[in-house]
Amino acid sequence: MSTTLRFPRGLYGVSPEWEDTQRMLTAIRAAAAGGMTAFQWRRKTATPTEGVQQARQVVELCRELGVVSIINDDWRLAALVDADGVHLGRDDGNLAEARVALGPDRIIGCSCYNEPARAERALLSDVDYVAFGAMYPSTVKPEAVRATAEHLHEGRRLVEGQGERRPAVVAIGGITPENAGAVVEAGADSIAVISGVFLAPDIQAAARQCAALFD
């Protein structure tokens, strides 16, 4: 029996906190050219108006490039800008409510930190991926709890029982092209990367290095 994933395998880019929309769009193009399969728009400081405008442009570009577009934190914004899905953390609302609101076809992913039990509960709400991390010390979230290879193993065990189209396991937090191989070997279907790609001297080359781990 062949298994397909409900979220793309490979490099899952996550936006830095950039106000400059043109810079972000240029970076997305470079990362996509290097093999990025999904992109999460994550802005914590944008005003609502700025956020909608930037997120909408990001979603449009991702669609043009064939990259899956995800909005961080806010399923209402994801629906408003017609993104492919949403990523929800512990404090970002009810997963089951988001699924009802967004319908069966949009992607819902959730943060599970270092808690396989949280992943097990999330799977009951029909999520498309469960994310564990931080795998390494993170400059973006230095206070983040740390997850281990064992948490990725346990996540894979949980999703493997979900049928022919199974949810994916995503690893996040401090991941770079240099250290990503270990989390892929530990069972991550996808690696979420911010600084390791988007603050690299050559975004396309960093993305290509990450994507090659899944060949």
C-alpha positions as CSV (number, residue, x, y, z in Angstrom):
1,M,0.0,0.0,0.0
2,S,1.5,3.3,-1.0
3,T,1.1,6.2,1.4
4,T,0.6,9.9,0.4
5,L,1.0,12.9,2.6
6,R,-1.6,15.5,3.4
7,F,1.2,18.2,3.5
8,P,4.1,18.4,1.1
9,R,7.3,16.6,1.9
10,G,10.5,18.7,2.0
11,L,11.4,22.3,2.8
12,Y,8.7,24.4,4.5
13,G,9.9,28.0,4.5
14,V,8.7,30.4,7.2
15,S,8.9,34.2,6.8
16,P,11.2,36.4,8.8
17,E,9.6,39.4,10.5
18,W,10.0,41.6,7.3
19,E,7.9,44.7,6.6
20,D,9.4,44.9,3.1
21,T,7.0,43.0,1.0
22,Q,9.2,43.1,-2.1
23,R,12.1,41.6,-0.1
24,M,9.8,38.8,1.0
25,L,8.5,38.0,-2.4
26,T,12.0,38.0,-3.9
27,A,13.1,35.6,-1.2
28,I,10.2,33.3,-1.8
29,R,11.0,33.1,-5.5
30,A,14.6,32.2,-4.6
31,A,13.6,29.6,-2.1
32,A,11.1,28.1,-4.5
33,A,13.8,27.9,-7.2
34,G,15.9,25.9,-4.7
35,G,13.1,23.5,-4.1
36,M,10.9,24.9,-1.3
37,T,7.5,23.1,-1.3
38,A,5.5,25.1,1.2
39,F,5.7,28.6,2.8
40,Q,4.3,30.0,6.0
41,W,3.6,33.7,6.3
42,R,4.4,34.5,9.9
43,R,4.3,38.2,11.0
44,K,3.8,39.1,14.7
45,T,4.2,42.8,14.4
46,A,2.2,43.8,11.3
47,T,-0.9,45.9,11.6
48,P,-4.1,44.2,10.5
49,T,-4.1,46.3,7.2
50,E,-0.5,45.6,6.5
51,G,-0.9,42.0,7.3
52,V,-3.8,41.5,4.9
53,Q,-2.0,43.3,2.1
54,Q,1.3,41.4,2.5
55,A,-0.3,38.0,3.1
56,R,-2.5,38.4,0.0
57,Q,0.6,39.1,-2.2
58,V,2.5,36.2,-0.6
59,V,-0.5,33.8,-1.3
60,E,-0.8,35.0,-4.9
61,L,2.9,34.4,-5.5
62,C,2.9,31.0,-3.9
63,R,0.0,30.0,-6.1
64,E,1.9,31.2,-9.2
65,L,5.0,29.2,-8.1
66,G,3.2,26.0,-7.1
67,V,4.2,26.4,-3.4
68,V,1.6,25.6,-0.7
69,S,0.7,28.8,1.3
70,I,0.1,28.7,5.0
71,I,-0.9,31.6,7.3
72,N,0.4,31.5,10.9
73,D,-1.9,31.9,13.9
74,D,-5.1,33.1,12.2
75,W,-7.5,30.9,10.3
76,R,-9.8,33.8,9.6
77,L,-7.0,35.6,7.8
78,A,-6.1,32.4,6.0
79,A,-9.7,32.3,4.7
80,L,-9.7,36.0,3.9
81,V,-6.6,35.9,1.7
82,D,-7.5,32.5,0.2
83,A,-4.4,30.7,1.5
84,D,-4.0,27.0,1.2
85,G,-4.1,26.6,5.0
86,V,-3.2,27.7,8.5
87,H,-0.8,26.9,11.3
88,L,-2.2,27.1,14.8
89,G,-0.3,27.2,18.1
90,R,-1.5,26.5,21.6
91,D,-3.2,29.8,22.0
92,D,-4.5,30.3,18.4
93,G,-8.0,28.8,18.7
94,N,-9.8,25.5,18.6
95,L,-8.6,23.1,15.9
96,A,-12.0,21.5,15.4
97,E,-13.6,25.0,15.0
98,A,-11.0,25.9,12.4
99,R,-11.7,22.7,10.5
100,V,-15.4,23.3,10.4
101,A,-14.8,27.0,9.3
102,L,-12.2,26.2,6.7
103,G,-13.8,23.1,5.3
104,P,-12.2,19.7,4.4
105,D,-9.9,20.9,1.7
106,R,-7.7,23.5,3.4
107,I,-4.6,22.5,5.3
108,I,-4.5,22.8,9.1
109,G,-1.2,22.2,10.9
110,C,-0.6,22.6,14.6
111,S,2.3,23.1,17.0
112,C,2.8,20.1,19.3
113,Y,6.0,21.4,21.0
114,N,7.5,18.4,22.8
115,E,4.2,16.8,23.5
116,P,3.2,13.7,21.5
117,A,-0.1,13.6,23.5
118,R,-1.0,17.0,22.0
119,A,-0.3,15.5,18.6
120,E,-2.6,12.6,19.3
121,R,-5.4,14.9,20.3
122,A,-4.8,17.1,17.3
123,L,-5.1,14.1,14.9
124,L,-8.7,13.6,16.3
125,S,-9.5,17.1,14.9
126,D,-8.4,16.1,11.4
127,V,-5.1,18.1,11.2
128,D,-2.9,17.7,8.1
129,Y,0.4,18.0,10.0
130,V,1.8,17.9,13.5
131,A,4.9,20.1,14.2
132,F,7.5,19.3,16.9
133,G,10.2,21.7,18.2
134,A,12.3,23.5,18.8
135,M,14.7,20.9,17.6
136,Y,17.7,23.1,18.2
137,P,18.2,26.5,20.0
138,S,16.2,29.1,18.1
139,T,17.2,32.7,17.6
140,V,13.6,33.5,16.6
141,K,12.1,31.9,19.8
142,P,15.0,31.5,22.3
143,E,12.5,30.6,25.1
144,A,11.0,27.7,23.1
145,V,10.8,24.3,24.7
146,R,13.1,21.7,23.2
147,A,11.9,18.6,21.3
148,T,14.0,15.5,20.5
149,A,14.4,12.9,17.9
150,E,12.3,10.7,20.1
151,H,9.4,13.1,19.8
152,L,9.7,12.9,16.0
153,H,9.8,9.1,16.2
154,E,6.6,9.1,18.3
155,G,4.9,11.6,16.0
156,R,5.6,9.3,13.1
157,R,4.2,6.3,15.0
158,L,1.0,8.3,15.6
159,V,0.5,9.4,12.0
160,E,1.5,6.1,10.4
161,G,-1.8,4.7,11.6
162,Q,-3.9,7.3,9.8
163,G,-4.5,5.5,6.5
164,E,-3.3,5.9,2.9
165,R,-3.3,9.7,3.1
166,R,-1.6,10.4,6.4
167,P,-0.8,13.7,8.1
168,A,2.8,14.8,8.0
169,V,5.3,15.3,10.8
170,V,7.1,18.7,10.7
171,A,10.2,19.6,12.6
172,I,10.8,23.2,13.5
173,G,13.2,25.4,15.5
174,G,16.8,26.3,14.9
175,I,17.0,24.1,11.8
176,T,19.7,24.9,9.2
177,P,21.0,23.2,6.1
178,E,23.9,21.9,8.2
179,N,21.8,20.3,11.0
180,A,18.6,19.4,9.2
181,G,19.8,15.9,8.1
182,A,19.4,14.5,11.6
183,V,15.8,15.5,12.0
184,V,15.0,14.1,8.5
185,E,16.6,10.8,9.6
186,A,14.6,10.9,12.8
187,G,11.3,10.9,10.9
188,A,10.4,14.5,9.8
189,D,8.5,14.6,6.6
190,S,9.1,18.3,6.4
191,I,11.4,20.9,8.0
192,A,10.2,24.4,8.8
193,V,13.1,26.9,8.4
194,I,13.3,30.6,8.9
195,S,16.8,32.0,9.4
196,G,18.6,29.0,8.0
197,V,17.2,29.8,4.6
198,F,16.0,33.4,4.5
199,L,18.9,34.9,6.3
200,A,21.5,32.9,4.4
201,P,23.9,34.7,2.0
202,D,22.4,32.7,-0.9
203,I,18.7,31.8,-0.3
204,Q,18.4,29.6,-3.3
205,A,21.5,27.6,-2.4
206,A,20.4,27.1,1.2
207,A,17.0,26.0,0.1
208,R,18.5,23.6,-2.4
209,Q,20.7,22.1,0.3
210,C,17.6,21.5,2.5
211,A,15.5,20.1,-0.3
212,A,18.2,17.7,-1.3
213,L,17.9,15.9,2.0
214,F,14.5,14.6,0.8
215,D,15.7,13.2,-2.6
